[in-house]
Amino acid sequence: QVELVESGGGLVQSGGSLRLSCTASGSVFSTDVMGWYRQAPGKERELLGTITDDGRAGYEDSVKGRFTISRDNARNTVYLQMNSLKPEDTARYYCNIARWNAIFWGQGTQVTVSS
């Protein structure tokens, strides 16, 4: 079993920055691909990007150029650096680990961007 705990959310003004963290514990494999998602009220959960065990990250167009995903394998932690935030980035942000036989989610952290 894997537990994921996100942190770092909060209230920020438009144009500001936040860095979210997601720390994994339990049966964590260094080869796990980790992902960041978000879900706004009334909308479906949206993939933002993923990062492989060797640090290769890919992003959805909605956040490409503004968000950066990184990871520290020694700390079992993945980060989401968010810059130039917009009110439409307001959502609950989640990290996950997706394996062939299981998907694990954290409880999420709320990000609110004021205009």
Secondary structure, DSSP 8 states (H G I E B T S, - for coil): -EEEEEE--EEEETT--EEEEEEEEES--TT--EEEEEE-TTS--EEEEEE-TTS-EEE-TTTTTTEEEEEEGGGTEEEEEE-S--GGG-EEEEEEEE-SS-EEE---EEEEEE-
